[in-house]
Amino acid sequence: MRKTVHFVPQYFLQPVHRIRVDLVGAGGNGSQMLSCLARIDHALRQLGQPGLHVRVYDPDRVEAPNVGRQLFTAGDLGANKAECLVTRFNRLFGNDWEAVPGKYPRTATRNRNIIISCVDNTATREMIGDLFRKQDITMRQEEEALRRGLNPPYRENYLFYWLDLGNGQRTGQAILGSNRIPQPESDEYDTVEYLPTLTEQFDLGKIVDTDSGPSCSMAESLGRQDLFVNSVLTQTAASLLWSLLTDAAIDTRGFYMNLDTYRTTPIPVSADGSRGKSHKAR
């Protein structure tokens, strides 16, 4: 039986400019992910690549329960989360990344290559899913026009992937979806050009968002989420992203994590697309 893989775009392996990433959410998962992205960017540049350009979206301000569990200090209280973190990592690594102190807009996906969502509500995820699919249609139209000699190269404008992170108190998952990525002919592997997104794999309509309001203390916050659930989830997801940016092909498109059993279960790239929906996403 041949192994099933997804070949990443050649553009990722030989980029002509920085890979553009939108990070949506700068809280528990988002703050940890930004730290990972800064490390990935530095490593890519050490390998002779252009690296990443990251734009972070979050409308919220730092509150006392965020200190310690998220990557904020007491000196950050009252500051916008996106602006606070981007300023910090720009100073640490000499970057020019951008912060947007607001919600992710419906017009943001153009000129982005990857979206990483670290949000706790289904409405934002469903909006990103809609934007992602519309971008896929645009990409197909541009590809056809290019074949007919009507458009210049467009790869730098492609929205290739959407990586979503979600978690409960001690469990979580990361799901990597893609727009259509043409695959090379292979005698060794079965190839998959399309990875289903979060909104295609899960029925988010069965999930009821519960707004319990802000935590009054870190102790109360820890009663809702384990101290290390965000860091374990984001470190593992960042490893998947690193493979996407540095390997020719991937055979895993996400994972489920459970801190009660200390077990991580990979989601393999599947030839059938695995588009059946469930309601286990958090």
Secondary structure, DSSP 8 states (H G I E B T S, - for coil): --EEEEE--HHHHS-SS-EEEEEE--SHHHHHHHHHHHHHHHHHHHTTS--EEEEEE---B--GGGBTTBS--GGGTTSBHHHHHHHHHHHHHT---EEE-S---TT--TT-SEEEE--S-HHHHHHHHHHHHHHHHHHHHHHHHHHTT-S---GGG---EEEEEEE-SSEEEEEEEES-------SSEEE-S----HHHHB-GGG---------SSHHHHHTTS-TTHHHHHHHHHHHHHHHHHHSSEESEEEEEEETTTTEEEEEE--TT-----BS---
